[in-house]
Amino acid sequence: MQGTKSLLVLVSVAILIASSCTAHAGPVRITCRDGGSRVFYDFDGRQSSERGVCDRDAACDGVCTFDFSPECVACNLSGKVSAECPCYALDSPCNERFLVPVGPRRRMGRLVRKFQQSYAMTFILRCRPARKRCKNTATNVTTTTVPGELAVEGIWTFTTTGLEDSCPAATTSPIDTSIRIARYGSHLLGCGAAFHGEEWEGTSSSTDFTLALNNTCCDVGCKGGDGTYTTYHVAGTLHGTSTSAGADTLSLTQEWILSPLGNASCPPCRMTWTGTMTRVPASP
């Protein structure tokens, strides 16, 4: 699939660093050059580098765009086996995006982020100014927009207008509240807030798009009348269509089918959510 690679973001670097320590002692410094393609890492005096994490838009526009999974890096640095860490392919929308502007008078910009998820870690993201000979601009960098297809790339938030729900009252809701969508040619990938780390996949036309998620995990369930807990297999579909409100507001339907696993005390059920999705403006 175009844009999806077997390389896991930052894993090779994290393994290299973790080989000499089982727990981190200080922050991880990640340095990028505006318009460049390689990042440089510094962790307790150990250095390495890798391509692909930054600058993701490849434009010399005064901002470095980082794309990676902080939890993936923190997990690898903790000494865990890589296969046990929540890492994604390089172009996955489940990676987090950070925009770091160049400092005033072409000085290096800096952004500090502390994460307290499964693992605690501090990242210092640094952005060097573009080289003076750099010609890449926001207008001449290749984009993934496909002519004739609905432009759904970006981050969207959802607003509810209606809900049909046949599930028991005690059922955990799988309904999503936002999503980040990336395009690779005619193929779409999405990562939502409710099932972060689970990728939606789908396609689009000139007027609509469809994304599907087939999640067999145990995040959703219900407590039956006999007190036993039922785990559901969850299958979801997002269907968005263009509206007269413009390209940044689409009508949206979420369809969720919940099928009980094992000896179930709760019945199969369905949730149909209707509403709108609004594009979050890109940060300057």
N, C-alpha and C positions, 0 to 999 in steps of 0.2 A: 504494500500500500504506500502510495506516495506520501512522504513527509513523516512516516512512522518508521523508526529504526530500532534495531535490537539494542542499541546502546542505551543504557540507563543513565539518566542525568547525574553527573558528578560521582557515580559509583566508583569508577576507576581511581579517581583522585582520593576519595574517602578511604578506599581500601589501602592505598599507598600510605596515607597518613596514619591510618589506624594500625598499620603493621608494627609500629614502634610504641604504641600506647593503647591502653584499653579504655581510657576515659579522658575526655578533653579537659584541658587546664585553662584555656583562654579562648578568646573569640576567633572565628575563622574570617580572615580578610580575603575578599574576592575583588580583584581589580580588573576593570574593563576599559577599553579605549572607545570613545564615541566613534561609531562607524566601523569598528574593528570586528574581528571574528574569533578572537582568542581571549580567554580569561586566565588570570594568574592568581594562584592561591598561596596564602601564607598562614600556616597553623603552627604556633609554637616554634617558629624558626624554620620549619620544613616547607619548601616551596615545590609547586608543580603547576602545570598549565593544561588547558583543554580547549577545544574549539566547540562552538555551538550554543553555549549558554548565554552569551552576550557578545555583541550588541545585536539583539534579535531582529530589529527592523533594518539593520545594516545602513542606516542613514546618518550622515554627519549633520545632526540637527540640534546639537547641544544637550542631548539626553542619552544616557546608556539604558537600554532595555534588557533587564535580566529575566530569565525564565528558568526556574528550577524548583525542586521540592526540598524545602528546608528540613522536613521530617526525614526524608531519604538520607540526606547528608548526616544529620544528627544520629540516625540509627546506625549507619555504617561506622561513624567515628566512635560509637559506644562499644565496638568490638563484636557486634552481631554478625551472623552470616548474612551475606548480601541477599540471598533468596528470602530471608525473613523480613526484609525491610520494605516499606511501602514506597517503592520507586516506580517511575513511569517512563515511557519512551520519551526521547528528546523533544518531540513535537506535541506531546500530549497536552490538552487543555487543562488537565488536572495539576500541572505544574503551576506554581504561583509566579506572578509577574510583578516586578519592581522597577519603577522608573527613577533613575538617579540623575539629576541635572549636573552639568559641568559647573564648577564654582565660578564666581565673578572673576573677571580679568584672566580667564583661561586657567584658573587654578583647579585642582582636582576636587570634584564634588564628593560628598560622603553621605551615606544613609546607614543608620544603625537600627537593626531589628532584633528583638529578643523573642524567642519562641519557647513556649512551654506547652508542648503537646505530649506525646509519649516520651520525648526526650527534651531536655532543656539545652538551649544553645544560643549564643549571640553571634550574629553575622554583621560584619562591617563591609558594606558594598561601596566600592570606590569607582568613580568615573573620571578618566583622564580626558582632556580635550582632544578633538580630532586632529589628525596630522594636517598641516596646512595644504598639502597637495590632494587631500581627500575631495572627491567630486560627487560622492553619493549624497543625494538629497531625497526628501520625501516624495518627490515627483518622478525620479528616475529609478527608484528601487522597485524591483519586481514584486507585485502583490499576488495574493492567492484568489482575488476576486475573479469569478467566471462570468463573462458577458452573457446576458440573457437569463441569469439565474438570480433568485432573490438573495440579496446581501444580508446574511445573518451572522457574520463573523463579529465577535465581540462579547461583552458581558451584558446580560439582560436580567432585569428584576420582574417578578410576576405580581399581578394584582388580581384578586379574586372577584368574580361576579356571580358565580353559582357553583353548587356542589350537589351531586347525587351520590349517595353513599348507602350501600346495602350491607356494609360490614357491621359486626357487633360493636357496641359503644366502647368496649375496652380495647379495640384494635389500635395498634401503633399506626399512625398515618405515614404513608410513604410520599405524600405530595411534596413536590419540590417548590422552592421559593425563588430560586435564581439559577442561572446557568451561564457558563462561559463556552462559547462555540468557536471552533477553529475549522477552517476549510483547507482541504488538500485536493485540488482539482474539483471534481464533482462529488467527492466524498466529504461528509461532515463528521466531526467528532465533538462531543459535548461533555462537560463535567459539571454536575449540579451540586447544590449545597446539601441536599438530603443524603445522597449516596456519594460523597466525595471520594474519589479514587476509582469509582466505577464509571467507565466511559460509555456514553450514549453514542450510537452510530446511526447514520442515515444519509439522506440525499435531499436535494431541493430542486424546484422548478422555477419558473419565472414569477409565480404567484404564491408558492407555499413551500414548506419543508416538513419533513417527518424524521424524528429521531426515536430509536428504540433502545430499551435497556432490559436485559434479562439477568436479574440478580438472584442467585440461589443462596445468598448469605442469610443469616438469621437476625437481621436488623429489625424485621417486622414480625409481629405476632399478636396474639390476644389471649386473655385469660378466660377460660370457659366457665360455665355455671358450676362445674364440679371442682373448680379450683385449679385445674391443670392448665399448663401453658401450651399453646399451639404456635409452632413456628410456620410461617408462610413462605412459599416460593413466590417471588414477586416479578411480574413482567409489566413494564411500563412503556407507554408511547406518548410522545409529544408531537402535536400537529399544529403548526403555526401558519397563518395566512395573512396576506397583505390587507391593509385597510386604507380607508380614505384619510386616515390621520397622518400618513407619511411613512417613510422608510424606517423610522425609529420607534414605531408603535405597531405591533402585530396582534391579531387575535390569536388566542392559544387555547388548546384543549389538552388536558392530561388524562389519559386513560390508564387505570391501574387494575390489573387482574391478580387477585391473591388466591393461591391454591395451597391448602394445608398440607403439611408434610407429616408422615408417620401417623400414629394414633391421635386423631384430632378431636378436640372437644369444641372447636369453632368451625363453622361452615366456610366453604369457598365464598368469596364475595368480590365486589367490584366497586371502584370509586371513579367517578367522572367529574373532573374539575374543569370549569370554564372561566376564562378571564382574558387579561391582556398581558403582553410582555413589552417592556420598555427598555430600549438600549441605554446603558450607562455611558455618558460622554467620556471620551478618552481623556486621561489626565494631560495637562499641557506639558 
